[in-house]
Amino acid sequence: MIDYYPQMESGKFYHVFNRGNNHENLFYNSGNYEYFLRRYDHYLSDFLDTYAFCLMPNHFHLLVRVKDIVDSEKSSAGHMEKGFTFSKGETFKERENPISKQFRLFFTSYAMSLNKQLKRNGSLFQKPFKRLFVGSSDYFANLVFYIHANPQTHGICDDFRQYPWSSYQRILITKPSKLHKEEVTKWFSGKENYLAYHAAMPDLTEIRHLMIE
């Protein structure tokens, strides 16, 4: 049986997924996508390294790594207990896993904004969000492709490489950002192979256990 809700441990990689309640949309215009990314940066960039993402109308995917050490006093989000730190390999025993807490705060912040826009009430995201531990680097390239290919897989566009709300094109941009671009292209042995790999539409059978829908 697949465990979709493991404790998120420092130093480890996870495929994270969530969708709107009852498959409702999470995004209605470009401003929603942009605001979601800003809120994600605010609440989670001090706690997670982000390697790939894709935002779809009613769900999203992330490939992240929990940072080895977090000093909450330096956190821009500022929502954790003063002085709380964690180190590689530690499993959290607190009342609420700190990463789960940051996701909860992030989802609440985004939902409040969208509810105001739509004049709606109630929860927006499914609870709890799904996450799968990625235990081998052998899967990284295929998982990045799977995340990027989602818009085409779901019939949102004809060519996922042109989709604006994924990390596919952003990984190719040399301008510095919080997205871990260099590490991703290294998983493909360089940008040329990154492009060729995505163009080849590889078979994803070997990562079926890491695919979440």
C-alpha positions in Angstrom: 0.0 0.0 0.0 1.4 3.4 -1.0 1.9 5.9 1.9 0.9 9.2 0.5 1.4 11.1 3.8 4.9 10.3 5.2 6.5 12.6 7.7 8.7 15.0 5.7 12.3 14.5 6.9 15.2 16.9 6.4 17.6 16.2 3.6 15.1 14.0 1.7 13.3 14.5 -1.6 9.5 14.4 -2.1 6.9 14.5 -4.8 4.2 16.8 -3.5 0.7 17.0 -4.9 -2.6 18.7 -4.1 -5.9 19.6 -5.8 -9.0 21.6 -5.3 -11.8 20.2 -3.2 -14.2 18.2 -5.4 -11.8 18.8 -8.3 -12.6 22.5 -8.2 -10.3 24.9 -9.9 -7.4 26.5 -8.0 -6.6 29.0 -10.7 -8.8 31.2 -12.9 -6.4 33.7 -14.4 -2.7 34.4 -14.7 -2.7 36.6 -11.6 -3.8 33.6 -9.6 -0.9 31.5 -10.8 1.5 34.3 -10.1 0.1 34.9 -6.6 0.3 31.2 -5.8 4.0 31.2 -6.6 4.6 34.3 -4.5 2.8 32.8 -1.5 4.7 29.5 -2.0 8.0 31.5 -2.0 7.0 33.4 1.2 5.9 30.4 3.2 8.1 27.6 2.0 11.3 28.8 0.3 13.2 28.9 3.6 12.2 25.3 4.3 12.3 23.6 0.9 14.6 23.5 -2.1 12.4 23.4 -5.2 13.5 21.5 -8.3 10.4 21.2 -10.5 6.8 22.4 -10.5 3.7 22.4 -12.6 0.5 24.4 -11.8 -2.6 23.0 -13.5 -6.1 24.6 -13.3 -7.3 22.2 -10.5 -4.1 20.7 -9.1 -0.3 21.1 -8.8 2.9 19.1 -8.6 6.2 19.8 -6.9 9.5 18.1 -6.6 11.2 19.4 -3.5 13.9 18.6 -0.9 13.5 19.5 2.7 16.5 21.7 3.7 19.1 20.2 6.0 19.0 23.0 8.6 16.5 25.8 9.1 16.9 28.7 11.5 13.5 29.9 12.1 14.8 33.3 13.4 16.1 34.0 9.9 12.9 32.7 8.2 11.1 35.3 6.2 7.8 33.4 6.8 8.4 33.7 10.6 5.7 31.2 11.6 7.8 28.7 13.5 8.8 28.7 17.2 11.9 30.9 17.9 15.1 29.0 17.7 13.6 25.8 16.2 16.2 24.0 14.0 16.4 20.6 12.4 19.2 18.6 10.9 19.7 15.9 8.3 17.8 12.7 8.9 15.7 13.9 11.8 12.1 12.8 12.0 9.8 15.4 13.7 7.9 14.5 16.8 6.3 17.8 17.5 2.5 18.2 17.6 2.6 19.3 13.9 5.4 18.6 11.5 6.9 22.0 10.7 6.8 21.5 6.9 3.2 20.4 7.1 2.5 23.5 9.1 4.1 25.8 6.5 2.0 24.1 3.8 -1.1 24.6 5.9 -0.3 28.3 6.3 0.4 28.6 2.6 -2.8 26.9 1.5 -4.8 29.1 4.0 -3.3 32.3 2.7 -3.9 31.5 -0.9 -7.4 30.2 -0.3 -8.4 33.4 1.6 -7.3 35.4 -1.5 -9.2 33.3 -4.0 -12.3 33.1 -1.8 -12.3 36.9 -1.7 -11.9 37.0 -5.5 -14.7 34.5 -6.1 -16.9 35.6 -3.2 -17.0 32.0 -2.0 -16.6 30.5 1.5 -15.1 27.3 2.8 -11.9 25.2 2.2 -10.3 25.2 -1.2 -7.7 22.5 -1.1 -8.0 18.8 -0.3 -6.7 17.8 3.1 -4.1 16.5 3.8 -1.9 17.2 0.8 -0.2 14.1 -0.7 3.6 13.6 -0.8 5.7 10.6 -1.8 9.3 10.0 -0.6 11.7 9.8 -3.6 14.4 7.5 -2.4 16.6 7.1 -5.4 18.3 9.7 -7.7 17.7 7.2 -10.5 14.1 8.5 -10.7 14.8 12.2 -10.7 14.9 12.8 -14.5 11.7 10.8 -15.2 9.9 12.5 -12.3 10.8 15.9 -13.6 9.6 15.0 -17.1 6.3 13.6 -15.6 5.7 16.8 -13.7 6.4 19.0 -16.7 4.4 16.8 -19.1 1.2 17.1 -17.0 -0.5 19.8 -19.1 -0.2 17.7 -22.3 -1.2 14.5 -20.5 -4.4 16.2 -19.2 -5.2 17.7 -22.6 -4.7 21.3 -21.4 -2.3 22.0 -24.3 -0.8 20.3 -27.3 2.8 20.8 -26.3 3.7 21.0 -22.6 7.0 22.7 -23.5 5.0 25.9 -24.3 2.9 25.8 -21.1 3.7 28.9 -19.0 3.0 27.6 -15.5 5.6 24.9 -15.1 9.4 25.0 -14.4 10.3 23.5 -17.9 11.2 26.8 -19.6 12.4 28.4 -16.3 15.1 25.8 -15.8 16.6 26.9 -19.1 16.9 30.5 -18.1 20.3 31.5 -16.9 19.1 34.3 -14.6 19.5 33.3 -10.9 16.4 32.2 -9.0 15.4 30.0 -6.1 14.6 27.2 -8.5 17.5 24.7 -8.4 18.2 24.7 -12.1 21.8 23.6 -12.3 21.1 20.5 -10.2 18.2 19.6 -12.5 20.1 19.9 -15.7 22.9 17.8 -14.1 20.4 15.0 -13.6 20.0 15.1 -17.4 23.8 15.5 -18.0 23.4 19.0 -19.4 20.8 21.3 -21.1 21.0 19.6 -24.5 20.1 16.3 -23.0 17.4 17.9 -20.9 15.8 19.2 -24.1 16.2 15.9 -25.9 14.9 13.9 -23.0 11.7 16.0 -22.8 11.3 15.9 -26.6 11.5 12.1 -26.6 8.4 11.6 -24.4 10.0 8.7 -22.4 8.1 5.7 -21.0 7.2 6.4 -17.3 6.5 2.8 -16.3 9.5 2.7 -13.8 8.2 5.7 -11.8 4.6 4.6 -11.6 5.0 4.3 -7.8 5.9 8.0 -7.7 3.1 9.3 -9.8 0.2 11.0 -7.9 -3.2 12.0 -9.3 
